Amino acid sequence: MAAAVAVVVIAGGVVWAVVGGGDDKKKDPVADKSQDPKPTGSAPVDPGDGSGDGRDGKEDLNAGRQAGEAKVLWYKTAPKAPGDGADAPGMWVTDTLAAKAVYNELVAYNISDGKPSWPTITLPHKICGASVQKSDDDKVALAYMSGVTDRAKCNQVQQIDLKTGKKDWEKKIPEGDLFDGTGTGVELTYAGSTLMVGRQMSGLGLSVSDGKQLFEKKKYGAACFPGAFAGGERLLAVSSCGASTDKEHDEIQELDPATGKAKWTKPFPKGWKVARAYSVSPVVLYLTNEDKKKWNITTLKNGSSAVRSEVSVDEDFAPECGWAILDRDLQGCTGVAADTNTLYLPTKATSGTANEVVAISLETGKERWRAKSPVAQNMLPLKTSGGAVIAYVNASYDAGGRVVSIATAGSHTPKTLLQNPAGTAQIENGFYSKAIDYVDGRFYISTTRLSGTAKGEEKLMLAYGK
């Protein structure tokens, strides 16, 4: 059987594919050996303050660019970070700018030439949370620590308007009941006109317009505590129920983003943890069972708790997921995409061999087709668009990455949309912990973690285009 690489949610565990366990009946899934589961630009000069393009402007990053290779539109180095490092969460791209959170700042650059879109926004203390997505009207939310001592909490939420570069409303998040606080990090996710702020065992729904509290999602039923949220086209809440009892289990609910009321509830068998939401529309969930060392991918029917399918593909799947040992991070995976009827997952690459993107039917859980990476570097699906899957092929030490399109019908041979230059391959390949996006013909890659080097010349963001 095959192990799922997405099991970074389990420390040191090996996880196996399973099927079964469908619908609302509380029975464990059963293993089955046959069913295991048009841009332009140039490189501006770096003024040395983190707003420029790296290496103090002494090097032309487009020098020696070969025919057919994309241009470096701009390259940014990070501001200085503390010696023990700093988080740089999130990356948001609009029609005019690309924004990035880094340590205690929010920066934004013009998508064409990399010039600052507005002055850097500085928060009083380090950022400890960032909204997964931006709101419909281009707002983002950042959480920052209340201070610098060991007693500081991640309880300050600041909304910022990307269009103007101005701070919007700010709100202090109150601590919940015993063991239900903000700790060192909170989840922030938008759904409709609501910003959901997830604490350790509950959550607050805030109005995007003014930050006022719309509802509080607290303990319900037989000791069910909401511990994770996922937003976007739907608002989902995952709760841990009946802890330390023989009825211990996870549940997922769809919430009305305006009121917080549950539209439906789906319990899972004891031992199964809802670790990731690969998609919220349709609802596609990645579950793990640490005791049984198994995994399961379940799709729910639209607007209900009924099971639509479970993945039955015997394969090593390897989306890039951040660590989520103490706190869940439902939407923390890069390299997974879904449309109405199909889920797209990358396989694990073996040494010197190209990996593949596998298309899986959400109706049956079976494989539809697969496409091999054009080179021996991981290919990660990013999104679907216009009857195709858009994927990123990682850079290597001496070859630039590329953005490809894989048609969902007919031939599934990847077609190159953007070939990043070999001249900056070492920079591109050096984004070990990264956020990536492809928007309107431009590719953006940024770091999500700074190591804290003293010189303040760490990579922050790189943009390519034709």
C-alpha positions as CSV (number, residue, x, y, z in Angstrom):
1,M,0.0,0.0,0.0
2,A,1.1,3.6,-0.5
3,A,1.8,6.3,2.1
4,A,0.5,9.8,1.8
5,V,3.1,12.5,2.1
6,A,0.5,15.0,3.3
7,V,0.9,13.4,6.7
8,V,3.0,16.2,8.0
9,V,0.0,16.7,10.3
10,I,1.2,13.6,12.1
11,A,4.6,13.7,13.7
12,G,6.7,10.8,12.5
13,G,3.6,8.8,11.3
14,V,3.2,6.8,8.2
15,V,-0.3,6.9,6.7
16,W,-2.1,4.4,4.4
17,A,-4.9,4.9,1.9
18,V,-8.3,3.5,2.7
19,V,-11.8,3.5,1.5
20,G,-15.2,3.0,3.1
21,G,-16.6,4.6,6.2
22,G,-19.0,6.7,4.1
23,D,-22.1,8.7,5.0
24,D,-23.0,9.3,8.6
25,K,-22.8,5.8,9.9
26,K,-20.1,5.6,12.6
27,K,-18.0,2.8,11.3
28,D,-14.4,2.8,10.4
29,P,-13.4,2.9,6.8
30,V,-12.3,-0.6,5.5
31,A,-9.0,-1.2,3.8
32,D,-9.1,-2.7,0.4
33,K,-5.9,-3.8,-1.4
34,S,-7.3,-3.0,-4.8
35,Q,-8.6,0.4,-3.7
36,D,-6.0,2.0,-1.5
37,P,-6.4,5.0,-1.4
38,K,0.7,40.0,-20.9
39,P,3.1,41.5,-18.7
40,T,6.2,43.7,-19.2
41,G,8.9,45.1,-16.9
42,S,12.5,45.3,-15.9
43,A,14.5,44.9,-12.7
44,P,14.5,48.1,-10.7
45,V,17.3,49.0,-8.3
46,D,17.1,47.9,-4.7
47,P,17.5,50.9,-2.3
48,G,18.5,48.4,0.4
49,D,15.5,48.8,2.6
50,G,13.6,45.8,1.6
51,S,11.4,47.7,-1.0
52,G,13.8,47.1,-3.9
53,D,14.9,44.2,-6.0
54,G,17.8,42.5,-4.2
55,R,21.5,42.5,-4.3
56,D,21.7,46.3,-4.1
57,G,20.9,46.7,-7.8
58,K,24.4,45.6,-8.8
59,E,23.2,42.7,-10.9
60,D,21.0,42.6,-13.9
61,L,18.8,39.5,-13.3
62,N,17.7,39.5,-16.9
63,A,21.3,39.4,-18.3
64,G,21.8,36.4,-20.5
65,R,18.2,35.6,-20.7
66,Q,17.6,33.0,-23.5
67,A,14.9,33.1,-26.2
68,G,11.6,31.9,-24.9
69,E,12.4,32.5,-21.2
70,A,10.3,34.8,-19.1
71,K,11.6,38.1,-17.7
72,V,12.3,38.8,-14.1
73,L,9.8,41.6,-13.5
74,W,11.2,42.3,-10.1
75,Y,12.9,40.7,-7.1
76,K,12.6,41.8,-3.5
77,T,14.7,41.1,-0.5
78,A,13.2,41.0,3.0
79,P,13.6,43.6,5.8
80,K,15.8,42.6,8.6
81,A,14.3,39.9,10.9
82,P,15.2,38.9,14.5
83,G,18.0,36.5,14.9
84,D,15.7,33.6,15.7
85,G,13.8,34.2,12.5
86,A,10.3,35.4,11.6
87,D,7.2,34.4,9.8
88,A,6.2,35.8,6.5
89,P,2.7,34.5,6.0
90,G,0.3,35.0,3.1
91,M,0.6,36.5,-0.4
92,W,-2.3,38.4,-2.1
93,V,-2.4,39.4,-5.7
94,T,-4.9,42.0,-7.1
95,D,-5.3,43.6,-10.5
96,T,-2.6,46.2,-9.6
97,L,-0.4,44.9,-6.8
98,A,1.1,41.9,-5.0
99,A,1.1,42.2,-1.2
100,K,3.1,40.3,1.4
101,A,3.2,40.0,5.2
102,V,6.7,39.8,6.7
103,Y,7.5,39.9,10.4
104,N,5.6,42.9,11.6
105,E,5.0,44.6,8.2
106,L,2.8,44.5,5.2
107,V,4.4,45.5,1.9
108,A,2.9,45.8,-1.6
109,Y,4.4,46.1,-5.0
110,N,3.1,47.2,-8.4
111,I,2.7,44.0,-10.4
112,S,4.5,45.3,-13.5
113,D,7.6,47.1,-12.2
114,G,7.8,46.2,-8.5
115,K,7.7,49.8,-7.3
116,P,6.0,50.1,-3.9
117,S,2.3,50.5,-4.3
118,W,2.0,52.4,-1.0
119,P,4.2,53.0,2.1
120,T,5.0,49.9,4.2
121,I,2.4,49.3,6.9
122,T,4.1,48.5,10.2
123,L,2.3,46.8,13.1
124,P,3.3,47.2,16.8
125,H,4.5,43.6,17.2
126,K,5.2,40.5,15.2
127,I,2.5,39.1,13.0
128,C,1.0,35.8,14.2
129,G,-1.8,35.2,11.7
130,A,-2.8,36.1,8.2
131,S,-6.1,35.6,6.3
132,V,-5.9,32.7,3.9
133,Q,-7.5,34.8,1.2
134,K,-8.5,38.4,0.7
135,S,-12.1,39.6,0.9
136,D,-14.2,40.2,-2.1
137,D,-13.3,43.9,-1.9
138,D,-9.6,43.4,-1.5
139,K,-9.2,43.6,2.3
140,V,-6.8,41.4,4.2
141,A,-6.6,40.6,7.9
142,L,-3.5,40.3,10.0
143,A,-3.2,39.2,13.6
144,Y,-0.3,40.4,15.7
145,M,1.0,39.8,19.3
146,S,-0.1,42.0,22.2
147,G,3.5,42.4,23.3
148,V,6.9,40.8,23.4
149,T,6.8,39.0,26.8
150,D,6.1,35.3,27.4
151,R,2.6,36.4,28.4
152,A,1.7,38.1,25.1
153,K,-1.3,36.8,23.2
154,C,-2.0,36.7,19.5
155,N,-5.2,38.7,20.0
156,Q,-4.9,41.9,18.0
157,V,-6.6,41.8,14.5
158,Q,-6.0,44.5,12.0
159,Q,-7.8,44.7,8.7
160,I,-6.1,46.5,5.8
161,D,-7.5,47.8,2.5
162,L,-5.1,46.7,-0.2
163,K,-6.5,49.3,-2.7
164,T,-5.5,52.2,-0.5
165,G,-2.8,50.8,1.7
166,K,-4.6,52.2,4.7
167,K,-5.4,50.5,8.0
168,D,-9.1,49.7,8.3
169,W,-10.7,48.7,11.6
170,E,-8.8,47.0,14.4
171,K,-10.1,44.7,17.1
172,K,-8.8,43.0,20.2
173,I,-10.0,39.3,20.4
174,P,-11.1,38.4,23.9
175,E,-9.9,35.2,25.4
176,G,-12.5,32.4,25.6
177,D,-13.3,30.0,28.4
178,L,-10.7,27.9,30.2
179,F,-8.1,26.5,27.7
180,D,-9.8,28.5,24.9
181,G,-7.5,31.3,24.1
182,T,-5.7,32.9,21.2
183,G,-2.3,31.5,22.3
184,T,0.5,32.3,19.8
185,G,-1.6,32.1,16.7
186,V,-5.2,32.4,15.3
187,E,-6.9,31.3,12.1
188,L,-8.2,34.1,9.9
189,T,-10.4,33.3,6.9
190,Y,-13.0,35.3,4.9
191,A,-16.4,34.0,3.8
192,G,-18.9,36.4,2.2
193,S,-19.0,39.5,4.3
194,T,-17.6,37.8,7.4
195,L,-14.0,37.4,8.7
196,M,-13.8,34.3,10.8
197,V,-11.3,34.4,13.7
198,G,-10.5,31.0,15.1
199,R,-9.3,30.6,18.7
200,Q,-8.1,27.3,20.1
201,M,-11.6,25.9,20.9
202,S,-14.1,28.5,19.4
203,G,-14.3,31.3,16.9
204,L,-15.7,34.7,16.3
205,G,-17.4,35.9,13.2
206,L,-16.6,39.6,12.5
207,S,-18.2,42.0,10.0
208,V,-15.8,42.8,7.2
209,S,-17.3,46.3,7.0
210,D,-16.6,47.4,10.6
211,G,-15.2,44.6,12.6
212,K,-18.2,44.2,14.8
213,Q,-18.9,40.8,16.2
214,L,-21.7,39.0,14.3
215,F,-21.6,35.7,16.2
216,E,-19.5,33.4,18.4
217,K,-19.1,29.8,17.5
218,K,-18.7,28.0,20.8
219,K,-19.1,24.6,22.4
220,Y,-22.2,22.8,21.3
221,G,-23.9,19.4,21.7
222,A,-22.1,16.6,23.5
223,A,-18.9,18.6,24.4
224,C,-18.1,19.6,20.8
225,F,-15.5,22.4,20.6
226,P,-14.8,24.1,17.2
227,G,-11.1,24.1,16.7
228,A,-10.5,24.9,13.0
229,F,-12.2,26.9,10.2
230,A,-12.0,27.1,6.4
231,G,-13.4,29.9,4.3
232,G,-13.9,31.0,0.8
233,E,-17.1,30.1,-1.1
234,R,-18.3,28.3,2.1
235,L,-17.5,28.6,5.8
236,L,-16.6,25.3,7.4
237,A,-16.0,24.5,11.0
238,V,-14.3,21.4,12.4
239,S,-14.9,20.4,16.0
240,S,-13.5,17.9,18.4
241,C,-16.2,16.1,20.3
242,G,-16.4,14.0,23.5
243,A,-12.6,14.2,24.2
244,S,-11.3,11.4,26.4
245,T,-14.5,9.4,26.2
246,D,-15.6,6.3,24.2
247,K,-17.6,8.7,22.0
248,E,-14.6,10.9,21.0
249,H,-14.8,12.0,17.4
250,D,-14.5,14.9,14.9
251,E,-17.4,16.7,13.3
252,I,-17.5,19.1,10.4
253,Q,-20.3,21.7,9.9
254,E,-21.1,24.3,7.2
255,L,-21.9,27.6,8.9
256,D,-24.0,30.4,7.6
257,P,-21.3,33.2,7.5
258,A,-23.9,35.8,8.4
259,T,-25.2,34.1,11.6
260,G,-22.9,31.3,12.4
261,K,-25.7,28.8,12.5
262,A,-25.0,25.3,11.2
263,K,-26.5,24.3,7.9
264,W,-25.5,20.6,8.3
265,T,-23.3,18.5,10.5
266,K,-21.2,15.5,9.5
267,P,-19.7,13.3,12.3
268,F,-16.8,10.9,11.5
269,P,-15.9,7.7,13.3
270,K,-13.7,7.7,16.4
271,G,-10.0,7.9,15.6
272,W,-10.5,9.9,12.4
273,K,-9.2,13.5,12.4
274,V,-10.2,16.1,9.8
275,A,-6.7,17.3,9.0
276,R,-7.2,19.4,5.9
277,A,-9.9,20.9,3.7
278,Y,-8.5,20.4,0.1
279,S,-11.5,22.3,-1.2
280,V,-14.6,24.0,0.4
281,S,-16.6,24.1,-2.8
282,P,-17.0,21.2,-3.4
283,V,-16.2,20.0,0.1
284,V,-13.2,17.7,-0.1
285,L,-11.6,16.6,3.2
286,Y,-8.4,14.9,4.0
287,L,-8.7,12.7,7.1
288,T,-6.1,10.8,9.1
289,N,-6.2,8.0,11.6
290,E,-2.9,8.0,13.6
291,D,-3.6,4.8,15.4
292,K,-4.4,2.8,12.3
293,K,-1.8,4.7,10.2
294,K,-4.3,5.3,7.5
295,W,-5.7,8.2,5.5
296,N,-8.9,9.0,3.7
297,I,-10.1,11.6,1.2
298,T,-13.9,12.2,1.4
299,T,-16.0,14.4,-0.8
300,L,-19.4,15.5,0.4
301,K,-22.5,16.2,-1.7
302,N,-23.2,19.8,-2.5
303,G,-24.9,21.5,0.5
304,S,-25.3,18.4,2.7
305,S,-23.4,16.0,4.9
306,A,-23.9,13.0,2.6
307,V,-20.8,11.4,1.2
308,R,-20.4,11.8,-2.5
309,S,-17.3,9.7,-2.9
310,E,-14.0,8.5,-1.3
311,V,-10.7,8.4,-3.1
312,S,-9.8,4.9,-4.1
313,V,-6.5,5.5,-5.9
314,D,-3.4,3.5,-4.8
315,E,-0.8,6.2,-4.9
316,D,1.7,8.3,-2.9
317,F,0.1,11.8,-3.0
318,A,2.3,14.7,-2.0
319,P,0.8,18.2,-1.8
320,E,3.0,20.6,0.1
321,C,1.4,21.1,3.5
322,G,2.7,23.1,6.5
323,W,3.1,21.6,9.9
324,A,-0.1,21.5,12.0
325,I,0.8,19.6,15.1
326,L,-0.6,21.8,17.8
327,D,-3.1,23.8,15.8
328,R,-5.0,22.7,12.7
329,D,-4.4,24.6,9.5
330,L,-7.2,23.3,7.3
331,Q,-6.3,25.4,4.2
332,G,-2.5,25.1,4.6
333,C,-1.7,22.9,1.6
334,T,-0.2,24.0,-1.7
335,G,-0.4,21.7,-4.7
336,V,-4.0,20.6,-4.7
337,A,-6.9,21.9,-6.8
338,A,-10.5,20.9,-7.5
339,D,-13.3,21.9,-9.8
340,T,-16.9,20.8,-9.8
341,N,-16.3,17.1,-10.6
342,T,-12.6,16.5,-10.3
343,L,-9.8,16.6,-7.7
344,Y,-6.2,17.1,-8.8
345,L,-3.3,15.8,-6.7
346,P,0.4,15.5,-7.2
347,T,2.2,12.3,-6.7
348,K,5.4,11.9,-4.7
349,A,8.5,12.2,-6.9
350,T,11.2,9.5,-6.6
351,S,14.9,10.3,-7.2
352,G,15.5,11.4,-10.8
353,T,11.9,10.6,-11.9
354,A,9.2,13.1,-12.8
355,N,6.1,13.1,-10.6
356,E,2.6,13.3,-12.0
357,V,-0.7,15.1,-11.4
358,V,-3.6,12.7,-11.0
359,A,-7.1,13.7,-11.9
360,I,-9.7,11.9,-9.6
361,S,-13.4,11.8,-10.2
362,L,-15.4,13.3,-7.3
363,E,-18.3,11.1,-8.3
364,T,-16.6,7.8,-8.1
365,G,-13.3,8.4,-6.3
366,K,-11.5,6.7,-9.2
367,E,-8.7,8.0,-11.4
368,R,-9.7,9.8,-14.6
369,W,-6.2,10.5,-16.0
370,R,-2.7,11.5,-15.1
371,A,-0.1,13.8,-16.6
372,K,3.7,13.5,-16.1
373,S,5.8,16.5,-15.2
374,P,7.8,17.6,-18.2
375,V,11.1,17.5,-16.2
376,A,12.4,15.6,-13.2
377,Q,11.1,18.2,-10.8
378,N,7.8,18.2,-8.8
379,M,4.8,19.5,-10.6
380,L,2.1,21.0,-8.3
381,P,-1.4,21.9,-9.4
382,L,-2.4,25.5,-8.4
383,K,-5.9,26.1,-9.7
384,T,-8.3,25.3,-12.5
385,S,-9.0,27.9,-15.3
386,G,-10.7,27.7,-18.7
387,G,-10.9,23.9,-19.0
388,A,-7.4,23.4,-17.7
389,V,-5.3,22.8,-14.6
390,I,-2.6,25.4,-14.0
391,A,0.4,23.9,-12.4
392,Y,3.9,25.0,-11.2
393,V,7.0,22.9,-12.0
394,N,9.6,23.5,-9.3
395,A,13.0,25.0,-10.3
396,S,16.2,23.1,-9.9
397,Y,19.7,24.4,-9.1
398,D,20.4,25.2,-12.7
399,A,17.0,25.3,-14.4
400,G,14.2,27.7,-13.9
401,G,10.8,26.6,-12.9
402,R,7.8,26.8,-15.2
403,V,4.0,27.3,-15.2
404,V,2.1,24.8,-17.3
405,S,-1.4,24.2,-18.4
406,I,-2.9,20.7,-18.5
407,A,-6.1,20.4,-20.5
408,T,-8.8,18.5,-18.6
409,A,-10.1,17.0,-21.9
410,G,-8.3,15.6,-24.9
411,S,-4.5,15.5,-24.5
412,H,-3.2,15.9,-21.0
413,T,0.4,16.7,-22.0
414,P,1.5,19.8,-20.0
415,K,1.8,23.0,-22.2
416,T,4.3,25.6,-21.0
417,L,2.8,29.0,-20.3
418,L,5.8,30.6,-18.7
419,Q,9.4,29.3,-18.7
420,N,11.3,31.0,-15.9
421,P,15.0,31.8,-16.8
422,A,17.9,29.7,-15.9
423,G,19.8,32.8,-14.8
424,T,17.7,33.1,-11.6
425,A,17.2,29.4,-11.0
426,Q,19.3,29.4,-7.8
427,I,17.2,32.2,-6.4
428,E,13.9,30.6,-7.4
429,N,15.1,27.2,-6.1
430,G,16.1,28.8,-2.8
431,F,12.5,29.5,-1.7
432,Y,12.2,26.5,0.5
433,S,9.1,27.5,2.4
434,K,7.1,29.3,-0.2
435,A,3.8,30.8,-1.4
436,I,3.2,30.7,-5.1
437,D,0.5,32.0,-7.5
438,Y,0.0,32.6,-11.2
439,V,-2.3,35.5,-12.1
440,D,-2.9,37.1,-15.5
441,G,0.3,35.8,-17.1
442,R,2.6,36.6,-14.2
443,F,4.1,34.1,-11.7
444,Y,4.8,35.1,-8.1
445,I,6.9,33.2,-5.5
446,S,7.6,34.4,-2.0
447,T,9.0,33.0,1.2
448,T,6.8,32.2,4.2
449,R,9.7,32.1,6.7
450,L,12.8,34.2,7.3
451,S,15.8,32.6,9.1
452,G,17.0,35.9,10.6
453,T,20.3,36.5,8.9
454,A,22.0,39.6,10.2
455,K,22.6,41.2,6.8
456,G,18.9,41.6,6.0
457,E,19.3,40.2,2.5
458,E,17.0,37.2,2.6
459,K,14.8,36.5,-0.3
460,L,11.2,37.8,0.0
461,M,9.5,37.8,-3.4
462,L,10.2,37.2,-7.0
463,A,7.9,38.0,-10.0
464,Y,8.2,36.7,-13.6
465,G,6.3,37.6,-16.8
466,K,6.7,37.8,-20.5
